[in-house]
Amino acid sequence: MALEELVALQTVPEANRALFMSKYAAEQKKPFVGVLLALFLGGLGVHKFWQGKTTLGVLYLLFCWTGIPALIALIECFLMAGWCRKENQRLATSIAHALNDL
């Protein structure tokens, strides 16, 4: 768990921390999964569907025959860890806010 997630966890009341951890563990994005999806199935846009970017996933799928999405996905392999880190920070903050509102 990164520093930002720990900061979000500290804002959650003690009684809700176990709930925070279970929700966070279930929903967090693992960087190695994203890298593998982009590397092996990126030409079909599978990694974009995994990221929740359905429109881009469909575009990758429509243009997969050109090979361009595969080249872009290869580049995105190197950017995936940063995206996952940002997404996990956003997720931790969102869960913390939701639990603080209870």
PyRosetta script that sets phi, psi and omega in degrees:
from pyrosetta import init, pose_from_sequence

init()
pose = pose_from_sequence("MALEELVALQTVPEANRALFMSKYAAEQKKPFVGVLLALFLGGLGVHKFWQGKTTLGVLYLLFCWTGIPALIALIECFLMAGWCRKENQRLATSIAHALNDL")
pose.set_psi(1, 131.0)
pose.set_omega(1, -177.2)
pose.set_phi(2, -79.1)
pose.set_psi(2, 169.7)
pose.set_omega(2, -176.9)
pose.set_phi(3, -59.1)
pose.set_psi(3, -41.1)
pose.set_omega(3, -178.5)
pose.set_phi(4, -64.8)
pose.set_psi(4, -37.9)
pose.set_omega(4, 177.5)
pose.set_phi(5, -67.6)
pose.set_psi(5, -36.7)
pose.set_omega(5, 177.2)
pose.set_phi(6, -66.2)
pose.set_psi(6, -37.9)
pose.set_omega(6, 177.0)
pose.set_phi(7, -63.3)
pose.set_psi(7, -43.8)
pose.set_omega(7, 178.0)
pose.set_phi(8, -62.9)
pose.set_psi(8, -39.0)
pose.set_omega(8, 179.2)
pose.set_phi(9, -64.3)
pose.set_psi(9, -37.2)
pose.set_omega(9, -179.0)
pose.set_phi(10, -68.2)
pose.set_psi(10, -22.1)
pose.set_omega(10, 178.4)
pose.set_phi(11, -80.5)
pose.set_psi(11, -12.4)
pose.set_omega(11, -179.2)
pose.set_phi(12, -84.2)
pose.set_psi(12, 136.8)
pose.set_omega(12, 176.3)
pose.set_phi(13, -58.5)
pose.set_psi(13, 149.9)
pose.set_omega(13, -176.1)
pose.set_phi(14, -54.1)
pose.set_psi(14, -37.3)
pose.set_omega(14, -177.2)
pose.set_phi(15, -67.3)
pose.set_psi(15, -24.1)
pose.set_omega(15, -177.1)
pose.set_phi(16, -103.0)
pose.set_psi(16, 3.8)
pose.set_omega(16, -176.1)
pose.set_phi(17, -67.1)
pose.set_psi(17, -37.0)
pose.set_omega(17, 177.9)
pose.set_phi(18, -65.0)
pose.set_psi(18, -38.3)
pose.set_omega(18, 177.4)
pose.set_phi(19, -65.9)
pose.set_psi(19, -41.1)
pose.set_omega(19, 176.0)
pose.set_phi(20, -57.7)
pose.set_psi(20, -49.5)
pose.set_omega(20, -177.5)
pose.set_phi(21, -62.4)
pose.set_psi(21, -40.7)
pose.set_omega(21, -179.1)
pose.set_phi(22, -68.4)
pose.set_psi(22, -42.3)
pose.set_omega(22, 177.9)
pose.set_phi(23, -65.0)
pose.set_psi(23, -43.1)
pose.set_omega(23, -178.7)
pose.set_phi(24, -64.4)
pose.set_psi(24, -44.1)
pose.set_omega(24, -179.4)
pose.set_phi(25, -63.6)
pose.set_psi(25, -34.7)
pose.set_omega(25, -178.3)
pose.set_phi(26, -74.8)
pose.set_psi(26, -30.0)
pose.set_omega(26, -171.4)
pose.set_phi(27, -108.0)
pose.set_psi(27, -10.2)
pose.set_omega(27, -175.8)
pose.set_phi(28, -67.8)
pose.set_psi(28, 152.5)
pose.set_omega(28, 179.3)
pose.set_phi(29, -96.5)
pose.set_psi(29, 130.1)
pose.set_omega(29, 178.6)
pose.set_phi(30, -91.5)
pose.set_psi(30, 123.9)
pose.set_omega(30, -177.2)
pose.set_phi(31, -59.4)
pose.set_psi(31, -38.7)
pose.set_omega(31, -177.0)
pose.set_phi(32, -66.9)
pose.set_psi(32, -29.9)
pose.set_omega(32, 176.6)
pose.set_phi(33, -66.9)
pose.set_psi(33, -45.1)
pose.set_omega(33, 178.8)
pose.set_phi(34, -62.5)
pose.set_psi(34, -41.0)
pose.set_omega(34, 179.4)
pose.set_phi(35, -64.6)
pose.set_psi(35, -44.4)
pose.set_omega(35, 179.9)
pose.set_phi(36, -64.9)
pose.set_psi(36, -41.0)
pose.set_omega(36, 178.0)
pose.set_phi(37, -63.8)
pose.set_psi(37, -43.3)
pose.set_omega(37, 180.0)
pose.set_phi(38, -66.8)
pose.set_psi(38, -37.7)
pose.set_omega(38, -177.1)
pose.set_phi(39, -70.7)
pose.set_psi(39, -46.6)
pose.set_omega(39, -172.9)
pose.set_phi(40, -96.3)
pose.set_psi(40, -30.5)
pose.set_omega(40, -177.3)
pose.set_phi(41, -123.9)
pose.set_psi(41, 13.3)
pose.set_omega(41, -177.2)
pose.set_phi(42, -64.1)
pose.set_psi(42, -31.4)
pose.set_omega(42, 178.5)
pose.set_phi(43, -63.4)
pose.set_psi(43, -21.7)
pose.set_omega(43, 177.3)
pose.set_phi(44, -97.5)
pose.set_psi(44, -4.3)
pose.set_omega(44, 177.8)
pose.set_phi(45, 83.3)
pose.set_psi(45, 14.3)
pose.set_omega(45, -177.0)
pose.set_phi(46, -60.8)
pose.set_psi(46, -37.9)
pose.set_omega(46, -179.6)
pose.set_phi(47, -66.3)
pose.set_psi(47, -29.1)
pose.set_omega(47, 177.3)
pose.set_phi(48, -71.7)
pose.set_psi(48, -39.5)
pose.set_omega(48, 174.7)
pose.set_phi(49, -62.6)
pose.set_psi(49, -40.9)
pose.set_omega(49, 178.5)
pose.set_phi(50, -62.2)
pose.set_psi(50, -35.4)
pose.set_omega(50, 179.1)
pose.set_phi(51, -76.5)
pose.set_psi(51, -10.9)
pose.set_omega(51, -178.1)
pose.set_phi(52, 89.0)
pose.set_psi(52, 12.1)
pose.set_omega(52, -179.9)
pose.set_phi(53, -101.1)
pose.set_psi(53, 74.9)
pose.set_omega(53, -172.4)
pose.set_phi(54, -62.9)
pose.set_psi(54, -40.9)
pose.set_omega(54, -178.5)
pose.set_phi(55, -61.0)
pose.set_psi(55, -45.4)
pose.set_omega(55, 177.2)
pose.set_phi(56, -65.3)
pose.set_psi(56, -37.1)
pose.set_omega(56, 177.3)
pose.set_phi(57, -59.8)
pose.set_psi(57, -42.0)
pose.set_omega(57, 178.6)
pose.set_phi(58, -66.5)
pose.set_psi(58, -41.0)
pose.set_omega(58, 177.6)
pose.set_phi(59, -62.1)
pose.set_psi(59, -43.5)
pose.set_omega(59, 177.2)
pose.set_phi(60, -59.6)
pose.set_psi(60, -42.5)
pose.set_omega(60, -178.5)
pose.set_phi(61, -66.2)
pose.set_psi(61, -40.3)
pose.set_omega(61, -179.8)
pose.set_phi(62, -66.7)
pose.set_psi(62, -34.1)
pose.set_omega(62, -176.7)
pose.set_phi(63, -104.7)
pose.set_psi(63, 15.5)
pose.set_omega(63, -177.2)
pose.set_phi(64, -62.2)
pose.set_psi(64, -27.6)
pose.set_omega(64, -178.8)
pose.set_phi(65, -67.5)
pose.set_psi(65, -18.7)
pose.set_omega(65, -178.9)
pose.set_phi(66, -82.4)
pose.set_psi(66, -23.5)
pose.set_omega(66, -177.4)
pose.set_phi(67, 89.4)
pose.set_psi(67, -12.6)
pose.set_omega(67, -179.5)
pose.set_phi(68, -64.0)
pose.set_psi(68, -44.7)
pose.set_omega(68, 177.9)
pose.set_phi(69, -60.0)
pose.set_psi(69, -32.5)
pose.set_omega(69, 178.3)
pose.set_phi(70, -66.3)
pose.set_psi(70, -39.4)
pose.set_omega(70, 177.7)
pose.set_phi(71, -67.3)
pose.set_psi(71, -41.8)
pose.set_omega(71, 178.6)
pose.set_phi(72, -64.9)
pose.set_psi(72, -41.0)
pose.set_omega(72, 179.3)
pose.set_phi(73, -63.7)
pose.set_psi(73, -34.9)
pose.set_omega(73, 177.1)
pose.set_phi(74, -62.5)
pose.set_psi(74, -41.2)
pose.set_omega(74, 176.5)
pose.set_phi(75, -66.7)
pose.set_psi(75, -40.4)
pose.set_omega(75, -178.4)
pose.set_phi(76, -67.1)
pose.set_psi(76, -18.4)
pose.set_omega(76, 174.3)
pose.set_phi(77, -56.7)
pose.set_psi(77, -38.1)
pose.set_omega(77, -177.7)
pose.set_phi(78, -78.8)
pose.set_psi(78, -19.1)
pose.set_omega(78, -179.5)
pose.set_phi(79, -96.2)
pose.set_psi(79, -9.8)
pose.set_omega(79, -172.4)
pose.set_phi(80, -64.6)
pose.set_psi(80, -39.0)
pose.set_omega(80, -178.5)
pose.set_phi(81, -63.0)
pose.set_psi(81, -41.6)
pose.set_omega(81, 177.9)
pose.set_phi(82, -65.3)
pose.set_psi(82, -40.1)
pose.set_omega(82, 178.6)
pose.set_phi(83, -63.9)
pose.set_psi(83, -44.3)
pose.set_omega(83, 179.6)
pose.set_phi(84, -62.4)
pose.set_psi(84, -39.6)
pose.set_omega(84, 178.9)
pose.set_phi(85, -61.5)
pose.set_psi(85, -46.6)
pose.set_omega(85, 179.2)
pose.set_phi(86, -64.8)
pose.set_psi(86, -41.9)
pose.set_omega(86, 179.7)
pose.set_phi(87, -64.3)
pose.set_psi(87, -41.2)
pose.set_omega(87, 178.9)
pose.set_phi(88, -67.3)
pose.set_psi(88, -35.0)
pose.set_omega(88, 175.4)
pose.set_phi(89, -64.7)
pose.set_psi(89, -44.0)
pose.set_omega(89, 178.2)
pose.set_phi(90, -62.4)
pose.set_psi(90, -41.5)
pose.set_omega(90, 179.3)
pose.set_phi(91, -63.6)
pose.set_psi(91, -45.9)
pose.set_omega(91, -179.8)
pose.set_phi(92, -61.9)
pose.set_psi(92, -42.8)
pose.set_omega(92, 178.8)
pose.set_phi(93, -64.7)
pose.set_psi(93, -42.0)
pose.set_omega(93, -180.0)
pose.set_phi(94, -63.4)
pose.set_psi(94, -45.1)
pose.set_omega(94, 179.0)
pose.set_phi(95, -64.9)
pose.set_psi(95, -41.8)
pose.set_omega(95, 180.0)
pose.set_phi(96, -62.2)
pose.set_psi(96, -44.0)
pose.set_omega(96, 178.7)
pose.set_phi(97, -63.2)
pose.set_psi(97, -41.4)
pose.set_omega(97, -180.0)
pose.set_phi(98, -64.2)
pose.set_psi(98, -40.5)
pose.set_omega(98, -179.7)
pose.set_phi(99, -74.4)
pose.set_psi(99, -28.9)
pose.set_omega(99, 176.9)
pose.set_phi(100, -71.9)
pose.set_psi(100, -26.0)
pose.set_omega(100, 179.6)
pose.set_phi(101, -79.4)
pose.set_psi(101, -10.1)
pose.set_omega(101, -179.5)
pose.set_phi(102, -69.1)
pose.dump_pdb("model.pdb")
